[in-house]
Amino acid sequence: MTTPTPPSTSAPNADATRSAWRSTLLAVVTDVAPSLLIFFALRAFGISDALAYTAGSVVPLARLIVDRLRGRPLNAVSGLILISFVVSVVLVLLTQDARAVIARGSLIYLALAVAAAVSVPTRSPLMLLLSRYFTVHARPEATARFDEVFRRPRGLRTMRIVTAVWALAFGVSALACVVCAYTLPITVAAIVTSLIEPIIAIILAVGTGRHLRRTLAPLFLAATTPTPDPPQDPADTSTDPDIPITPSQSTDRHTAS
């Protein structure tokens, strides 16, 4: 399965759109296409559909292991990949049903839909947590500005709306996986369910990203504008604690007194 792409909150629209397309295309090239090739190759050699489809899940798992060996820490995305693989193996052992294995993504997306929906009224909506995680790792210097914007009522309210939209989309993805898995021919269902998730993800990432930037642009601008220091009387510098007193100034004070 592909993983949700959090909406961008600071890049320009064109850059964010290109980034979302690149992320989705990368997911299709590195995860979806190799997994489908393994599925069809094993199927051609007489391996059962359930085992062949599960074997395809090894591709994202192998990429996760390589990333871990390179020193990259496990995160929420890694957890989703591991859960997806474990669910596939369990379904194969319990059911030997290829359609159940193909529809296994619906269980994960249903769990994400519930988690997102439950988090909407809280001060830490799911998409806020995911967006902050990727923002901090991509641009640590933007963390303070991100936190300042989303601590404000308008920023938090906007992210709650975005999280509710993603919760609905996760639910739609879960339903689509089940319908396709149990109504289409297995070979077609394998392809369609693999493409449903990245397509929905890119639509949401671009759409909600544009909404966030359009709605929160004034807050981000205010967060990047330095607050001017209050004016000071140039003639009175002796009471400013940030200006050191030189020995000559101290002598002048004693003389004046």
VOTI-231409 format. One record per residue (C-alpha): residue number from 1; residue in three letters; y negated, z negated, x negated. Coordinates in nm, 3 decimals, always signed. Example, Ala and Ser with C-alpha at 12.3 -4.5 7.8 and 13.67 -1.06 7.14 Angstrom:
BEGIN
{atom 1; "ALA"; {+0.450; -0.780; -1.230}} {atom 2; "SER"; {+0.106; -0.714; -1.367}} 
This chain:
BEGIN
{atom 1; "MET"; {+0.000; +0.000; +0.000}} {atom 2; "THR"; {-0.358; +0.051; -0.107}} {atom 3; "THR"; {-0.596; -0.240; -0.112}} {atom 4; "PRO"; {-0.926; -0.279; +0.070}} {atom 5; "THR"; {-1.238; -0.171; -0.118}} {atom 6; "PRO"; {-1.513; -0.425; -0.066}} {atom 7; "PRO"; {-1.848; -0.279; +0.045}} {atom 8; "SER"; {-2.107; -0.229; -0.225}} {atom 9; "THR"; {-2.423; -0.431; -0.177}} {atom 10; "SER"; {-2.656; -0.310; -0.448}} {atom 11; "ALA"; {-2.590; +0.047; -0.559}} {atom 12; "PRO"; {-2.782; +0.339; -0.407}} {atom 13; "ASN"; {-2.615; +0.517; -0.117}} {atom 14; "ALA"; {-2.516; +0.827; -0.315}} {atom 15; "ASP"; {-2.373; +0.622; -0.601}} {atom 16; "ALA"; {-2.186; +0.394; -0.364}} {atom 17; "THR"; {-2.037; +0.690; -0.178}} {atom 18; "ARG"; {-1.921; +0.851; -0.502}} {atom 19; "SER"; {-1.778; +0.518; -0.617}} {atom 20; "ALA"; {-1.583; +0.476; -0.293}} {atom 21; "TRP"; {-1.448; +0.831; -0.319}} {atom 22; "ARG"; {-1.346; +0.774; -0.682}} {atom 23; "SER"; {-1.175; +0.444; -0.597}} {atom 24; "THR"; {-0.982; +0.602; -0.310}} {atom 25; "LEU"; {-0.888; +0.911; -0.509}} {atom 26; "LEU"; {-0.770; +0.688; -0.795}} {atom 27; "ALA"; {-0.556; +0.487; -0.554}} {atom 28; "VAL"; {-0.402; +0.807; -0.414}} {atom 29; "VAL"; {-0.334; +0.951; -0.760}} {atom 30; "THR"; {-0.200; +0.634; -0.925}} {atom 31; "ASP"; {-0.022; +0.467; -0.633}} {atom 32; "VAL"; {+0.038; +0.692; -0.333}} {atom 33; "ALA"; {+0.140; +1.020; -0.498}} {atom 34; "PRO"; {+0.388; +0.874; -0.752}} {atom 35; "SER"; {+0.542; +0.650; -0.485}} {atom 36; "LEU"; {+0.597; +0.947; -0.254}} {atom 37; "LEU"; {+0.742; +1.155; -0.538}} {atom 38; "ILE"; {+0.995; +0.881; -0.612}} {atom 39; "PHE"; {+1.080; +0.855; -0.243}} {atom 40; "PHE"; {+1.149; +1.227; -0.201}} {atom 41; "ALA"; {+1.329; +1.256; -0.536}} {atom 42; "LEU"; {+1.570; +0.970; -0.464}} {atom 43; "ARG"; {+1.617; +1.092; -0.112}} {atom 44; "ALA"; {+1.718; +1.434; -0.248}} {atom 45; "PHE"; {+1.987; +1.262; -0.458}} {atom 46; "GLY"; {+2.136; +1.101; -0.149}} {atom 47; "ILE"; {+1.978; +0.756; -0.177}} {atom 48; "SER"; {+1.912; +0.598; +0.161}} {atom 49; "ASP"; {+1.561; +0.630; +0.301}} {atom 50; "ALA"; {+1.508; +0.253; +0.297}} {atom 51; "LEU"; {+1.602; +0.213; -0.070}} {atom 52; "ALA"; {+1.415; +0.526; -0.173}} {atom 53; "TYR"; {+1.095; +0.413; -0.004}} {atom 54; "THR"; {+1.125; +0.065; -0.153}} {atom 55; "ALA"; {+1.176; +0.213; -0.499}} {atom 56; "GLY"; {+0.842; +0.385; -0.461}} {atom 57; "SER"; {+0.679; +0.044; -0.431}} {atom 58; "VAL"; {+0.765; -0.015; -0.796}} {atom 59; "VAL"; {+0.477; +0.211; -0.903}} {atom 60; "PRO"; {+0.187; -0.020; -0.810}} {atom 61; "LEU"; {+0.398; -0.316; -0.925}} {atom 62; "ALA"; {+0.449; -0.155; -1.266}} {atom 63; "ARG"; {+0.076; -0.088; -1.294}} {atom 64; "LEU"; {+0.014; -0.454; -1.212}} {atom 65; "ILE"; {+0.253; -0.564; -1.487}} {atom 66; "VAL"; {+0.082; -0.334; -1.739}} {atom 67; "ASP"; {-0.258; -0.475; -1.645}} {atom 68; "ARG"; {-0.123; -0.826; -1.687}} {atom 69; "LEU"; {+0.015; -0.743; -2.032}} {atom 70; "ARG"; {-0.330; -0.613; -2.125}} {atom 71; "GLY"; {-0.472; -0.954; -2.046}} {atom 72; "ARG"; {-0.616; -0.887; -1.702}} {atom 73; "PRO"; {-0.574; -1.194; -1.477}} {atom 74; "LEU"; {-0.401; -1.191; -1.141}} {atom 75; "ASN"; {-0.634; -1.174; -0.842}} {atom 76; "ALA"; {-0.632; -1.118; -0.467}} {atom 77; "VAL"; {-0.552; -0.747; -0.509}} {atom 78; "SER"; {-0.260; -0.834; -0.736}} {atom 79; "GLY"; {-0.138; -1.078; -0.475}} {atom 80; "LEU"; {-0.138; -0.810; -0.206}} {atom 81; "ILE"; {+0.066; -0.577; -0.427}} {atom 82; "LEU"; {+0.322; -0.848; -0.498}} {atom 83; "ILE"; {+0.345; -0.946; -0.131}} {atom 84; "SER"; {+0.391; -0.583; -0.029}} {atom 85; "PHE"; {+0.677; -0.538; -0.274}} {atom 86; "VAL"; {+0.848; -0.862; -0.173}} {atom 87; "VAL"; {+0.821; -0.775; +0.197}} {atom 88; "SER"; {+0.975; -0.433; +0.128}} {atom 89; "VAL"; {+1.270; -0.584; -0.057}} {atom 90; "VAL"; {+1.328; -0.845; +0.212}} {atom 91; "LEU"; {+1.321; -0.583; +0.488}} {atom 92; "VAL"; {+1.568; -0.364; +0.300}} {atom 93; "LEU"; {+1.809; -0.655; +0.252}} {atom 94; "LEU"; {+1.780; -0.773; +0.612}} {atom 95; "THR"; {+1.759; -0.450; +0.809}} {atom 96; "GLN"; {+1.843; -0.147; +0.591}} {atom 97; "ASP"; {+1.597; +0.024; +0.826}} {atom 98; "ALA"; {+1.364; +0.278; +0.663}} {atom 99; "ARG"; {+1.121; +0.267; +0.954}} {atom 100; "ALA"; {+1.087; -0.110; +0.922}} {atom 101; "VAL"; {+1.014; -0.072; +0.550}} {atom 102; "ILE"; {+0.755; +0.200; +0.614}} {atom 103; "ALA"; {+0.590; -0.020; +0.875}} {atom 104; "ARG"; {+0.581; -0.321; +0.642}} {atom 105; "GLY"; {+0.214; -0.253; +0.569}} {atom 106; "SER"; {+0.137; -0.349; +0.927}} {atom 107; "LEU"; {+0.242; -0.710; +0.857}} {atom 108; "ILE"; {+0.002; -0.737; +0.564}} {atom 109; "TYR"; {-0.286; -0.572; +0.746}} {atom 110; "LEU"; {-0.225; -0.788; +1.050}} {atom 111; "ALA"; {-0.245; -1.096; +0.826}} {atom 112; "LEU"; {-0.571; -0.964; +0.676}} {atom 113; "ALA"; {-0.708; -0.899; +1.025}} {atom 114; "VAL"; {-0.633; -1.256; +1.131}} {atom 115; "ALA"; {-0.776; -1.401; +0.808}} {atom 116; "ALA"; {-1.094; -1.195; +0.843}} {atom 117; "ALA"; {-1.138; -1.282; +1.210}} {atom 118; "VAL"; {-1.088; -1.653; +1.150}} {atom 119; "SER"; {-1.339; -1.651; +0.864}} {atom 120; "VAL"; {-1.619; -1.482; +1.061}} {atom 121; "PRO"; {-1.782; -1.802; +1.198}} {atom 122; "THR"; {-1.756; -1.984; +0.864}} {atom 123; "ARG"; {-2.007; -1.983; +0.578}} {atom 124; "SER"; {-1.760; -1.786; +0.366}} {atom 125; "PRO"; {-1.651; -1.474; +0.557}} {atom 126; "LEU"; {-1.361; -1.291; +0.396}} {atom 127; "MET"; {-1.561; -0.982; +0.296}} {atom 128; "LEU"; {-1.831; -1.203; +0.144}} {atom 129; "LEU"; {-1.569; -1.367; -0.078}} {atom 130; "LEU"; {-1.419; -1.032; -0.178}} {atom 131; "SER"; {-1.759; -0.872; -0.241}} {atom 132; "ARG"; {-1.870; -1.165; -0.453}} {atom 133; "TYR"; {-1.546; -1.160; -0.652}} {atom 134; "PHE"; {-1.584; -0.794; -0.747}} {atom 135; "THR"; {-1.959; -0.829; -0.803}} {atom 136; "VAL"; {-1.910; -1.118; -1.044}} {atom 137; "HIS"; {-1.642; -0.933; -1.241}} {atom 138; "ALA"; {-1.829; -0.603; -1.250}} {atom 139; "ARG"; {-2.180; -0.736; -1.316}} {atom 140; "PRO"; {-2.195; -1.108; -1.395}} {atom 141; "GLU"; {-2.573; -1.088; -1.433}} {atom 142; "ALA"; {-2.603; -1.002; -1.061}} {atom 143; "THR"; {-2.426; -1.319; -0.944}} {atom 144; "ALA"; {-2.740; -1.529; -0.899}} {atom 145; "ARG"; {-2.914; -1.260; -0.696}} {atom 146; "PHE"; {-2.602; -1.205; -0.484}} {atom 147; "ASP"; {-2.574; -1.577; -0.405}} {atom 148; "GLU"; {-2.943; -1.605; -0.325}} {atom 149; "VAL"; {-2.932; -1.318; -0.076}} {atom 150; "PHE"; {-2.622; -1.434; +0.108}} {atom 151; "ARG"; {-2.730; -1.796; +0.127}} {atom 152; "ARG"; {-3.006; -1.687; +0.360}} {atom 153; "PRO"; {-2.933; -1.677; +0.735}} {atom 154; "ARG"; {-2.997; -1.303; +0.761}} {atom 155; "GLY"; {-2.764; -1.224; +0.470}} {atom 156; "LEU"; {-2.486; -1.448; +0.601}} {atom 157; "ARG"; {-2.521; -1.309; +0.954}} {atom 158; "THR"; {-2.497; -0.953; +0.827}} {atom 159; "MET"; {-2.185; -1.025; +0.624}} {atom 160; "ARG"; {-2.026; -1.192; +0.926}} {atom 161; "ILE"; {-2.078; -0.871; +1.122}} {atom 162; "VAL"; {-1.927; -0.668; +0.838}} {atom 163; "THR"; {-1.627; -0.901; +0.822}} {atom 164; "ALA"; {-1.573; -0.866; +1.198}} {atom 165; "VAL"; {-1.574; -0.486; +1.161}} {atom 166; "TRP"; {-1.321; -0.504; +0.878}} {atom 167; "ALA"; {-1.104; -0.741; +1.085}} {atom 168; "LEU"; {-1.098; -0.481; +1.362}} {atom 169; "ALA"; {-1.016; -0.206; +1.113}} {atom 170; "PHE"; {-0.732; -0.410; +0.962}} {atom 171; "GLY"; {-0.591; -0.451; +1.311}} {atom 172; "VAL"; {-0.618; -0.077; +1.378}} {atom 173; "SER"; {-0.443; -0.005; +1.046}} {atom 174; "ALA"; {-0.159; -0.240; +1.141}} {atom 175; "LEU"; {-0.115; -0.073; +1.479}} {atom 176; "ALA"; {-0.132; +0.277; +1.329}} {atom 177; "CYS"; {+0.136; +0.192; +1.071}} {atom 178; "VAL"; {+0.375; +0.071; +1.339}} {atom 179; "VAL"; {+0.313; +0.366; +1.572}} {atom 180; "CYS"; {+0.354; +0.624; +1.296}} {atom 181; "ALA"; {+0.660; +0.456; +1.145}} {atom 182; "TYR"; {+0.850; +0.450; +1.474}} {atom 183; "THR"; {+0.737; +0.777; +1.634}} {atom 184; "LEU"; {+0.715; +1.032; +1.351}} {atom 185; "PRO"; {+1.001; +1.174; +1.144}} {atom 186; "ILE"; {+1.065; +0.946; +0.848}} {atom 187; "THR"; {+0.941; +1.192; +0.586}} {atom 188; "VAL"; {+0.619; +1.254; +0.781}} {atom 189; "ALA"; {+0.575; +0.884; +0.856}} {atom 190; "ALA"; {+0.603; +0.802; +0.486}} {atom 191; "ILE"; {+0.318; +1.040; +0.404}} {atom 192; "VAL"; {+0.094; +0.955; +0.699}} {atom 193; "THR"; {+0.117; +0.577; +0.662}} {atom 194; "SER"; {+0.043; +0.611; +0.290}} {atom 195; "LEU"; {-0.278; +0.802; +0.367}} {atom 196; "ILE"; {-0.398; +0.604; +0.669}} {atom 197; "GLU"; {-0.490; +0.302; +0.463}} {atom 198; "PRO"; {-0.710; +0.472; +0.195}} {atom 199; "ILE"; {-0.880; +0.689; +0.457}} {atom 200; "ILE"; {-0.976; +0.390; +0.670}} {atom 201; "ALA"; {-1.077; +0.198; +0.357}} {atom 202; "ILE"; {-1.317; +0.468; +0.238}} {atom 203; "ILE"; {-1.477; +0.507; +0.581}} {atom 204; "LEU"; {-1.534; +0.133; +0.601}} {atom 205; "ALA"; {-1.650; +0.095; +0.241}} {atom 206; "VAL"; {-1.911; +0.369; +0.276}} {atom 207; "GLY"; {-2.022; +0.276; +0.627}} {atom 208; "THR"; {-2.052; -0.098; +0.582}} {atom 209; "GLY"; {-2.201; -0.053; +0.235}} {atom 210; "ARG"; {-2.482; +0.159; +0.377}} {atom 211; "HIS"; {-2.537; -0.091; +0.656}} {atom 212; "LEU"; {-2.561; -0.378; +0.408}} {atom 213; "ARG"; {-2.809; -0.200; +0.184}} {atom 214; "ARG"; {-3.023; -0.085; +0.474}} {atom 215; "THR"; {-3.027; -0.427; +0.638}} {atom 216; "LEU"; {-3.057; -0.644; +0.328}} {atom 217; "ALA"; {-3.279; -0.427; +0.108}} {atom 218; "PRO"; {-3.583; -0.654; +0.163}} {atom 219; "LEU"; {-3.379; -0.962; +0.068}} {atom 220; "PHE"; {-3.247; -0.801; -0.250}} {atom 221; "LEU"; {-3.597; -0.685; -0.338}} {atom 222; "ALA"; {-3.733; -1.035; -0.288}} {atom 223; "ALA"; {-3.450; -1.177; -0.498}} {atom 224; "THR"; {-3.540; -0.946; -0.788}} {atom 225; "THR"; {-3.918; -1.004; -0.769}} {atom 226; "PRO"; {-4.022; -1.293; -0.993}} {atom 227; "THR"; {-4.231; -1.564; -0.830}} {atom 228; "PRO"; {-4.578; -1.574; -0.991}} {atom 229; "ASP"; {-4.681; -1.899; -1.155}} {atom 230; "PRO"; {-4.961; -2.089; -0.982}} {atom 231; "PRO"; {-5.305; -2.022; -1.136}} {atom 232; "GLN"; {-5.430; -2.279; -1.383}} {atom 233; "ASP"; {-5.776; -2.377; -1.490}} {atom 234; "PRO"; {-5.815; -2.226; -1.839}} {atom 235; "ALA"; {-6.061; -2.500; -1.933}} {atom 236; "ASP"; {-5.814; -2.778; -1.855}} {atom 237; "THR"; {-5.509; -2.745; -2.076}} {atom 238; "SER"; {-5.474; -3.103; -2.177}} {atom 239; "THR"; {-5.279; -3.205; -1.867}} {atom 240; "ASP"; {-5.029; -2.918; -1.885}} {atom 241; "PRO"; {-4.700; -3.069; -2.004}} {atom 242; "ASP"; {-4.577; -2.729; -2.126}} {atom 243; "ILE"; {-4.866; -2.687; -2.372}} {atom 244; "PRO"; {-4.822; -2.896; -2.686}} {atom 245; "ILE"; {-5.117; -3.105; -2.805}} {atom 246; "THR"; {-5.221; -3.022; -3.161}} {atom 247; "PRO"; {-5.343; -3.288; -3.404}} {atom 248; "SER"; {-5.700; -3.150; -3.384}} {atom 249; "GLN"; {-5.701; -3.184; -3.003}} {atom 250; "SER"; {-5.585; -3.544; -3.034}} {atom 251; "THR"; {-5.866; -3.618; -3.283}} {atom 252; "ASP"; {-6.125; -3.459; -3.053}} {atom 253; "ARG"; {-6.009; -3.681; -2.765}} {atom 254; "HIS"; {-6.049; -4.000; -2.971}} {atom 255; "THR"; {-6.391; -3.886; -3.090}} {atom 256; "ALA"; {-6.503; -3.811; -2.736}} {atom 257; "SER"; {-6.389; -4.152; -2.620}} 
